[in-house]
Amino acid sequence: MNPLWLVPATIAIDQLTKLVVRHTMMRGLPVEVLGDFFRLTYIHNPGAAFGLNLGSPLLHTVVSVVALGVLVHLYRTMEPGERLLRFGLSLVLGGAVGNIIDRVYLHEVVDFFDFGFGSLRWPIFNFADIFVTTGVFLLFWGYSRSEAAETDGKTADVSARE
């Protein structure tokens, strides 16, 4: 089964949750879910992932769109049998589009998942970030498995010749 269905699904989940957050929460006011450890805190992030700042919002949008083009090219050049890689890349594509939508319409990205203890907190993030991170992990795992299989195949070829 072609995992491209994940792209619109991840975009829908991301944008729906951001819409709910924008219309039901006050910006900057944390709502405890699991005490201080897990809170929902609605913020707008003008920077990149984890609050990194590359410059203007326009630069962030341009970089995001160029990266999206590279991802689409990677997907189109993958072998049909590379299911794990296609699955991971579909998650990355959907998450990237979700955040690009925010950048185009709001000039910032809506974030709301807030984990940590007291003042030691992970940067606030959203579903798109979860999808991108999970997809990158799957890509890393899939590529490392395929490289290991190629290395094992070369070792087997050398052993067979000896």
Backbone as a chain_set.jsonl record, in Angstrom:
{"seq": "MNPLWLVPATIAIDQLTKLVVRHTMMRGLPVEVLGDFFRLTYIHNPGAAFGLNLGSPLLHTVVSVVALGVLVHLYRTMEPGERLLRFGLSLVLGGAVGNIIDRVYLHEVVDFFDFGFGSLRWPIFNFADIFVTTGVFLLFWGYSRSEAAETDGKTADVSARE", "coords": {"N": [[0.845, -1.185, 0.0], [0.544, 2.195, -0.819], [2.045, 4.729, 1.029], [1.389, 7.422, 0.798], [-1.045, 8.419, 1.595], [-0.697, 9.197, 4.157], [0.244, 11.797, 4.12], [-1.906, 13.802, 3.609], [-3.394, 13.042, 5.863], [-1.72, 13.557, 8.1], [-1.407, 16.299, 7.799], [-4.048, 17.136, 8.183], [-4.557, 16.318, 10.879], [-2.613, 17.867, 12.204], [-3.324, 20.551, 11.477], [-5.982, 20.699, 12.369], [-5.73, 20.322, 15.168], [-4.201, 22.579, 15.778], [-5.993, 24.575, 15.076], [-8.029, 24.166, 16.978], [-6.546, 24.71, 19.314], [-5.852, 27.43, 18.861], [-8.36, 28.62, 19.008], [-9.388, 27.98, 21.474], [-7.629, 28.349, 23.557], [-5.647, 30.567, 25.594], [-2.977, 32.527, 24.522], [0.246, 31.734, 25.694], [-0.559, 30.984, 28.25], [-0.223, 28.378, 30.363], [-1.796, 25.143, 30.489], [-2.248, 22.673, 32.733], [-1.779, 19.215, 32.173], [-0.663, 16.743, 32.919], [0.151, 17.481, 35.621], [2.941, 19.582, 36.344], [4.699, 18.417, 34.607], [3.641, 17.728, 31.998], [2.179, 19.987, 29.955], [-0.203, 22.012, 28.193], [0.623, 24.62, 26.244], [-0.061, 27.373, 24.534], [1.659, 28.869, 21.988], [3.209, 31.103, 19.61], [5.621, 30.376, 17.275], [8.177, 32.018, 15.851], [10.489, 31.126, 14.765], [12.586, 28.391, 13.655], [12.45, 24.796, 14.03], [12.336, 23.886, 17.445], [12.677, 26.465, 18.327], [14.862, 27.626, 17.052], [16.427, 30.273, 15.29], [16.603, 31.445, 12.09], [16.55, 33.823, 10.879], [14.532, 36.14, 9.136], [10.886, 35.709, 9.002], [10.121, 35.258, 6.345], [12.441, 34.123, 5.231], [12.5, 31.711, 6.675], [10.194, 30.523, 5.646], [10.841, 30.283, 2.901], [13.103, 28.573, 3.034], [11.817, 26.341, 4.118], [10.009, 25.643, 2.049], [11.781, 25.06, -0.056], [13.101, 22.858, 1.096], [10.917, 21.151, 1.208], [10.517, 20.684, -1.525], [12.847, 19.212, -2.065], [12.316, 16.942, -0.52], [10.052, 15.902, -1.835], [11.236, 15.251, -4.281], [13.048, 13.268, -3.392], [11.177, 11.313, -2.574], [9.966, 10.659, -5.007], [12.083, 9.436, -6.336], [12.595, 7.138, -4.968], [12.792, 3.58, -4.663], [10.021, 1.415, -5.4], [9.697, -0.7, -3.542], [10.707, 0.168, -1.129], [9.349, 0.436, 1.498], [9.42, 1.238, 4.282], [11.045, 3.503, 4.17], [9.513, 5.108, 2.454], [7.233, 5.412, 4.03], [8.298, 6.802, 6.258], [9.201, 9.133, 4.939], [6.771, 10.122, 4.004], [5.555, 10.887, 6.416], [7.322, 12.942, 7.169], [6.923, 14.714, 5.03], [4.159, 15.396, 5.353], [4.201, 16.596, 7.927], [5.952, 18.719, 7.435], [4.505, 20.214, 5.531], [2.313, 20.922, 7.124], [3.482, 22.743, 8.966], [4.409, 24.639, 7.147], [2.032, 25.677, 6.164], [1.166, 27.128, 8.413], [3.236, 29.034, 8.481], [2.81, 30.438, 6.087], [0.201, 31.514, 6.411], [0.11, 32.598, 9.029], [2.602, 33.582, 9.513], [4.145, 32.556, 11.455], [4.651, 29.615, 13.507], [2.251, 27.582, 15.087], [2.574, 26.276, 18.256], [2.228, 23.891, 20.969], [2.534, 21.633, 22.695], [4.034, 20.994, 25.737], [6.611, 20.034, 27.648], [8.356, 19.129, 30.66], [10.104, 20.041, 33.717], [9.411, 22.375, 36.096], [11.457, 25.127, 35.524], [13.026, 23.823, 33.723], [12.508, 22.939, 30.671], [11.457, 21.282, 27.709], [11.692, 22.52, 24.368], [8.66, 23.982, 23.216], [6.303, 22.286, 21.142], [4.536, 20.852, 18.254], [2.027, 18.74, 16.584], [2.925, 18.456, 13.915], [5.68, 18.656, 14.219], [6.146, 16.321, 15.675], [5.448, 14.403, 13.746], [7.384, 14.937, 11.755], [9.775, 14.422, 13.192], [9.418, 11.697, 13.892], [9.26, 10.621, 11.314], [11.836, 11.254, 10.318], [13.371, 9.682, 12.049], [12.484, 7.12, 11.224], [13.4, 7.169, 8.57], [16.18, 7.318, 9.008], [16.555, 4.885, 10.354], [15.627, 3.087, 8.393], [17.423, 3.62, 6.234], [19.828, 2.937, 7.495], [19.431, 0.234, 7.93], [19.254, -0.695, 5.282], [21.803, -0.093, 4.351], [23.284, -1.745, 6.032], [22.382, -4.222, 5.147], [23.374, -4.166, 2.544], [26.114, -4.133, 3.101], [26.365, -6.602, 4.42], [25.686, -8.232, 2.294], [27.837, -7.759, 0.548], [29.899, -8.778, 2.098], [29.12, -11.435, 2.142], [29.4, -12.028, -0.563], [32.18, -11.789, -0.889], [33.034, -13.805, 0.84], [31.993, -16.03, -0.464], [33.533, -16.096, -2.722], [35.993, -16.809, -1.786]], "CA": [[0.0, 0.0, 0.0], [1.291, 3.443, -0.93], [1.811, 5.503, 2.26], [1.132, 8.845, 0.556], [-2.258, 8.813, 2.32], [-0.276, 9.811, 5.418], [0.492, 13.238, 3.954], [-3.094, 14.587, 3.983], [-3.834, 12.691, 7.224], [-0.913, 14.286, 9.074], [-1.747, 17.717, 7.659], [-5.361, 17.337, 8.813], [-4.394, 16.226, 12.341], [-1.839, 19.025, 12.637], [-4.067, 21.8, 11.325], [-7.176, 20.654, 13.228], [-5.335, 20.564, 16.56], [-3.779, 23.979, 15.893], [-7.217, 25.377, 15.031], [-8.651, 24.036, 18.297], [-5.706, 25.445, 20.269], [-5.961, 28.875, 18.606], [-9.692, 29.131, 19.336], [-9.84, 27.618, 22.821], [-6.615, 28.628, 24.577], [-5.034, 31.894, 25.6], [-1.557, 32.429, 24.211], [1.192, 31.865, 26.793], [-1.117, 30.531, 29.524], [-0.158, 26.912, 30.397], [-2.868, 24.34, 31.062], [-1.627, 21.424, 33.178], [-2.422, 17.969, 31.784], [-0.08, 15.819, 33.904], [0.882, 18.357, 36.526], [3.904, 20.472, 35.7], [5.48, 17.664, 33.631], [3.061, 17.882, 30.663], [1.213, 21.075, 29.88], [-0.508, 22.582, 26.884], [0.92, 26.047, 26.291], [-0.217, 27.912, 23.18], [2.599, 29.921, 21.613], [3.558, 31.241, 18.192], [7.064, 30.243, 17.121], [8.597, 32.657, 14.61], [11.73, 30.511, 14.309], [12.553, 27.024, 13.123], [12.199, 23.783, 15.05], [12.93, 24.088, 18.771], [12.934, 27.875, 18.544], [16.038, 28.143, 16.349], [16.064, 31.403, 14.453], [17.461, 31.59, 10.909], [16.377, 35.165, 10.338], [13.16, 36.625, 8.948], [9.867, 34.693, 8.709], [10.162, 34.946, 4.914], [13.546, 33.188, 5.036], [12.054, 30.411, 7.195], [9.222, 29.976, 4.697], [11.57, 29.911, 1.685], [13.893, 27.381, 3.359], [10.87, 25.236, 4.288], [9.474, 25.263, 0.736], [12.882, 24.408, -0.781], [13.264, 21.538, 1.715], [9.769, 20.353, 0.769], [10.821, 20.255, -2.887], [13.861, 18.149, -1.975], [11.639, 15.754, 0.001], [9.221, 15.358, -2.921], [12.173, 14.622, -5.221], [13.505, 12.014, -2.766], [10.087, 10.35, -2.618], [9.755, 10.226, -6.398], [13.213, 8.639, -6.812], [12.72, 5.914, -4.172], [12.297, 2.324, -5.242], [8.685, 1.093, -4.874], [9.75, -1.643, -2.435], [11.272, 0.78, 0.082], [8.145, 0.834, 2.236], [9.732, 1.959, 5.511], [11.535, 4.82, 3.778], [8.375, 5.866, 1.924], [6.385, 5.716, 5.185], [8.979, 7.875, 6.981], [9.203, 10.355, 4.137], [5.392, 10.634, 3.985], [5.364, 11.596, 7.685], [8.096, 14.186, 7.1], [6.224, 15.604, 4.088], [2.936, 15.906, 5.981], [4.566, 17.521, 8.994], [6.538, 19.921, 6.836], [3.418, 21.0, 4.939], [1.538, 21.489, 8.232], [4.157, 23.937, 9.482], [4.464, 25.643, 6.072], [0.715, 26.331, 6.149], [1.207, 28.145, 9.471], [4.155, 30.112, 8.091], [2.204, 31.232, 5.021], [-0.976, 32.242, 6.87], [0.315, 33.293, 10.308], [4.006, 34.027, 9.545], [4.729, 31.868, 12.611], [4.106, 28.269, 13.674], [1.544, 27.363, 16.346], [3.083, 25.164, 19.063], [1.434, 23.794, 22.201], [2.954, 20.571, 23.608], [5.007, 21.592, 26.65], [7.083, 19.036, 28.604], [9.512, 19.485, 31.476], [9.929, 20.201, 35.153], [9.735, 23.742, 36.505], [12.035, 25.944, 34.466], [13.718, 22.931, 32.777], [11.457, 22.536, 29.753], [11.77, 21.015, 26.315], [11.013, 23.544, 23.548], [7.258, 23.671, 22.915], [6.195, 21.757, 19.778], [3.189, 20.518, 17.786], [1.941, 17.441, 15.911], [3.78, 18.444, 12.722], [7.037, 18.361, 14.685], [6.165, 14.894, 16.028], [5.458, 13.648, 12.494], [8.696, 15.117, 11.123], [10.779, 13.714, 13.995], [9.188, 10.262, 13.721], [9.634, 10.296, 9.942], [13.303, 11.288, 10.208], [13.851, 8.48, 12.734], [12.221, 5.975, 10.342], [14.336, 7.272, 7.442], [17.501, 6.939, 9.52], [16.533, 3.442, 10.624], [15.504, 2.389, 7.102], [18.684, 3.736, 5.489], [20.886, 2.176, 8.175], [19.154, -1.182, 7.677], [19.579, -1.026, 3.897], [23.267, -0.086, 4.251], [23.768, -2.956, 6.702], [22.089, -5.347, 4.258], [24.339, -4.102, 1.442], [27.418, -4.527, 3.645], [26.3, -8.045, 4.63], [25.705, -8.852, 0.968], [29.205, -7.689, 0.031], [30.686, -9.727, 2.885], [28.755, -12.768, 1.679], [30.007, -12.196, -1.884], [33.626, -12.002, -0.692], [33.205, -15.135, 1.437], [31.662, -17.035, -1.464], [34.632, -16.167, -3.688], [37.218, -17.361, -1.16]], "C": [[0.893, 1.251, 0.0], [1.002, 4.318, 0.296], [1.567, 6.993, 2.033], [-0.152, 9.338, 1.222], [-1.911, 9.488, 3.643], [-0.095, 11.319, 5.295], [-0.77, 14.04, 4.282], [-3.587, 14.281, 5.402], [-3.044, 13.481, 8.27], [-1.194, 15.788, 9.003], [-3.068, 18.006, 8.381], [-5.258, 17.303, 10.335], [-3.691, 17.471, 12.864], [-2.686, 20.289, 12.599], [-5.322, 21.836, 12.2], [-6.807, 20.942, 14.68], [-4.891, 22.01, 16.761], [-4.992, 24.906, 15.875], [-7.917, 25.345, 16.395], [-7.864, 24.839, 19.333], [-5.889, 26.951, 20.095], [-7.295, 29.448, 19.059], [-10.159, 28.801, 20.75], [-8.845, 27.977, 23.923], [-6.143, 30.074, 24.476], [-3.537, 31.723, 25.405], [-0.708, 32.661, 25.469], [0.697, 31.373, 28.139], [-1.126, 29.001, 29.568], [-1.394, 26.287, 31.04], [-2.246, 22.998, 31.423], [-2.466, 20.229, 32.748], [-1.964, 16.87, 32.741], [0.799, 16.639, 34.848], [1.801, 19.28, 35.747], [4.679, 19.758, 34.586], [4.966, 17.851, 32.208], [1.963, 18.933, 30.718], [0.911, 21.371, 28.415], [-0.297, 24.086, 27.03], [0.93, 26.564, 24.854], [0.764, 29.059, 22.975], [2.666, 30.016, 20.088], [5.073, 31.245, 18.119], [7.47, 30.881, 15.8], [9.832, 32.002, 13.998], [11.506, 29.137, 13.711], [12.241, 26.064, 14.272], [12.978, 24.105, 16.317], [13.354, 25.53, 18.996], [14.188, 28.426, 17.891], [15.61, 29.254, 15.407], [17.078, 31.566, 13.328], [17.392, 32.991, 10.322], [14.91, 35.511, 10.221], [12.181, 35.473, 8.72], [9.851, 34.296, 7.232], [11.277, 33.946, 4.62], [13.17, 31.795, 5.524], [11.091, 29.747, 6.215], [9.923, 29.495, 3.435], [12.381, 28.635, 1.926], [12.978, 26.166, 3.478], [10.337, 24.738, 2.947], [10.548, 24.567, -0.103], [13.1, 22.998, -0.23], [12.117, 20.614, 1.3], [9.989, 19.841, -0.646], [11.839, 19.125, -2.917], [13.21, 16.849, -1.496], [10.77, 15.091, -1.068], [10.108, 14.648, -3.943], [12.68, 13.285, -4.662], [12.426, 10.937, -2.865], [9.92, 9.786, -4.026], [10.871, 9.329, -6.903], [13.418, 7.361, -6.0], [12.19, 4.719, -4.948], [10.939, 1.984, -4.626], [8.714, 0.176, -3.646], [10.279, -1.069, -1.126], [10.148, 1.345, 0.947], [8.446, 1.648, 3.486], [10.204, 3.379, 5.186], [10.398, 5.695, 3.244], [7.429, 6.288, 3.053], [6.989, 6.892, 5.961], [8.934, 9.188, 6.224], [7.802, 10.964, 4.041], [5.079, 11.393, 5.277], [6.092, 12.938, 7.674], [7.388, 15.183, 6.183], [4.981, 16.222, 4.724], [3.232, 16.908, 7.08], [5.126, 18.821, 8.456], [5.452, 20.81, 6.244], [2.573, 21.651, 6.042], [2.174, 22.761, 8.774], [4.284, 25.029, 8.422], [3.127, 26.388, 5.982], [0.675, 27.432, 7.209], [2.074, 29.328, 9.052], [3.535, 31.025, 7.029], [1.06, 32.092, 5.564], [-0.757, 33.061, 8.132], [1.695, 33.926, 10.423], [4.75, 33.478, 10.751], [4.075, 30.495, 12.691], [3.45, 28.163, 15.048], [2.125, 26.119, 17.015], [2.294, 25.105, 20.358], [1.829, 22.659, 23.137], [4.14, 21.064, 24.429], [5.377, 20.573, 27.726], [8.262, 19.559, 29.409], [9.163, 19.532, 32.952], [10.346, 21.611, 35.531], [10.256, 24.554, 35.339], [12.836, 25.117, 33.456], [12.685, 22.326, 31.828], [12.032, 22.264, 28.373], [11.12, 22.129, 25.504], [9.606, 23.082, 23.159], [7.136, 23.301, 21.435], [4.762, 21.403, 19.453], [3.189, 19.146, 17.106], [2.823, 17.368, 14.674], [5.216, 18.093, 13.108], [7.181, 16.884, 15.066], [6.25, 14.053, 14.754], [6.817, 13.746, 11.802], [9.757, 14.318, 11.879], [10.643, 12.203, 13.844], [9.61, 9.825, 12.319], [11.135, 10.279, 9.743], [13.908, 10.061, 10.896], [13.655, 7.25, 11.842], [13.139, 5.985, 9.126], [15.734, 6.832, 7.869], [17.579, 5.433, 9.731], [16.484, 2.661, 9.31], [16.788, 2.44, 6.296], [19.793, 2.933, 6.163], [20.678, 0.674, 7.973], [19.539, -1.567, 6.258], [21.091, -1.012, 3.685], [23.858, -1.32, 4.901], [23.533, -4.175, 5.82], [23.056, -5.366, 3.082], [25.714, -4.553, 1.91], [27.456, -6.033, 3.873], [26.356, -8.781, 3.305], [27.093, -8.842, 0.37], [30.102, -8.655, 0.771], [30.396, -11.148, 2.424], [29.373, -13.044, 0.312], [31.499, -12.498, -1.763], [33.851, -13.392, -0.129], [32.955, -16.227, 0.416], [32.809, -17.193, -2.471], [35.869, -16.835, -3.088], [37.214, -18.853, -1.075]], "O": [[1.873, 1.329, 0.741], [-0.159, 4.618, 0.576], [1.542, 7.757, 2.998], [-0.332, 10.543, 1.398], [-2.709, 10.249, 4.191], [-0.265, 12.042, 6.277], [-0.716, 14.896, 5.165], [-4.135, 15.159, 6.069], [-3.625, 14.013, 9.216], [-1.216, 16.467, 10.029], [-3.187, 18.998, 9.1], [-5.813, 18.169, 11.011], [-4.123, 18.063, 13.853], [-2.755, 21.02, 13.588], [-5.684, 22.894, 12.715], [-7.489, 21.716, 15.351], [-5.174, 22.604, 17.801], [-5.013, 25.913, 16.583], [-8.345, 26.382, 16.901], [-8.45, 25.565, 20.135], [-6.063, 27.67, 21.079], [-7.374, 30.613, 19.449], [-11.205, 29.283, 21.185], [-9.187, 27.915, 25.104], [-6.228, 30.709, 23.425], [-2.908, 30.879, 26.042], [-0.904, 33.63, 26.202], [1.472, 31.348, 29.095], [-1.942, 28.376, 28.89], [-1.958, 26.821, 31.996], [-1.775, 22.269, 30.551], [-3.684, 20.211, 32.923], [-2.788, 16.152, 33.305], [2.022, 16.502, 34.864], [1.484, 19.706, 34.636], [5.253, 20.413, 33.716], [5.756, 18.106, 31.299], [0.965, 18.789, 31.424], [1.682, 21.02, 27.522], [-0.955, 24.741, 27.837], [1.816, 26.233, 24.065], [0.72, 30.073, 23.672], [2.229, 29.111, 19.377], [5.734, 32.019, 18.812], [7.148, 30.352, 14.736], [10.185, 32.283, 12.853], [10.397, 28.774, 13.317], [11.819, 26.484, 15.349], [14.128, 24.541, 16.265], [14.28, 25.796, 19.762], [14.554, 29.575, 18.139], [14.544, 29.179, 14.795], [18.262, 31.795, 13.575], [18.105, 33.303, 9.369], [14.126, 35.205, 11.119], [12.583, 34.39, 8.297], [9.599, 33.137, 6.902], [11.078, 33.015, 3.839], [13.483, 30.803, 4.866], [11.171, 28.54, 5.984], [9.627, 28.404, 2.947], [12.345, 27.716, 1.107], [13.315, 25.084, 2.997], [10.227, 23.53, 2.738], [10.255, 23.588, -0.789], [13.265, 22.05, -0.997], [12.331, 19.424, 1.068], [9.682, 18.685, -0.94], [11.709, 18.188, -3.705], [13.521, 15.775, -2.011], [10.755, 13.867, -1.191], [9.766, 13.565, -4.416], [12.731, 12.289, -5.383], [12.718, 9.789, -3.199], [9.753, 8.58, -4.206], [10.644, 8.53, -7.811], [14.319, 6.578, -6.304], [11.277, 4.83, -5.765], [10.726, 2.242, -3.442], [7.833, 0.274, -2.793], [10.294, -1.767, -0.112], [10.012, 2.558, 1.107], [7.785, 2.659, 3.728], [9.808, 4.339, 5.849], [10.332, 6.886, 3.549], [6.888, 7.394, 3.032], [6.293, 7.855, 6.283], [8.66, 10.237, 6.806], [7.66, 12.186, 4.0], [4.413, 12.428, 5.24], [5.548, 13.949, 8.117], [7.268, 16.36, 6.52], [4.775, 17.433, 4.641], [2.589, 17.954, 7.159], [4.812, 19.899, 8.962], [5.474, 22.026, 6.432], [2.164, 22.805, 5.907], [1.48, 23.749, 9.014], [4.268, 26.215, 8.752], [3.105, 27.596, 5.75], [0.208, 28.539, 6.94], [1.695, 30.484, 9.244], [3.716, 32.242, 7.07], [0.955, 33.269, 5.219], [-1.372, 34.115, 8.295], [1.937, 34.72, 11.331], [5.872, 33.899, 11.032], [3.071, 30.237, 12.027], [4.019, 28.597, 16.05], [2.164, 25.043, 16.418], [1.752, 26.114, 20.81], [1.474, 22.722, 24.314], [5.143, 21.504, 23.867], [4.572, 20.275, 28.609], [9.071, 20.338, 28.904], [8.083, 19.12, 33.374], [11.493, 22.005, 35.316], [9.604, 24.668, 34.301], [13.281, 25.651, 32.44], [12.061, 21.315, 32.149], [12.968, 22.928, 27.929], [10.081, 22.645, 25.916], [9.401, 21.918, 22.815], [7.774, 23.914, 20.579], [3.865, 21.621, 20.267], [4.218, 18.472, 17.055], [3.413, 16.322, 14.405], [5.885, 17.329, 12.412], [8.217, 16.272, 14.809], [7.028, 13.102, 14.686], [7.34, 12.743, 11.316], [10.554, 13.612, 11.261], [11.644, 11.503, 13.684], [10.242, 8.782, 12.155], [11.661, 9.39, 9.074], [14.854, 9.466, 10.379], [14.562, 6.428, 11.718], [13.608, 4.931, 8.694], [16.39, 6.062, 7.167], [18.55, 4.788, 9.335], [17.216, 1.686, 9.136], [17.209, 1.429, 5.732], [20.61, 2.314, 5.481], [21.649, -0.075, 7.858], [20.091, -2.646, 6.04], [21.613, -1.827, 2.925], [24.824, -1.888, 4.392], [24.382, -5.064, 5.75], [23.51, -6.43, 2.661], [26.406, -5.278, 1.194], [28.455, -6.68, 3.562], [26.993, -9.829, 3.195], [27.497, -9.821, -0.257], [30.97, -9.287, 0.168], [31.306, -11.972, 2.323], [29.821, -14.16, 0.047], [32.016, -13.369, -2.461], [34.762, -14.094, -0.569], [33.639, -17.25, 0.429], [33.032, -18.279, -3.005], [36.701, -17.37, -3.822], [38.172, -19.445, -0.577]]}, "num_chains": 1, "name": "protein.A"}
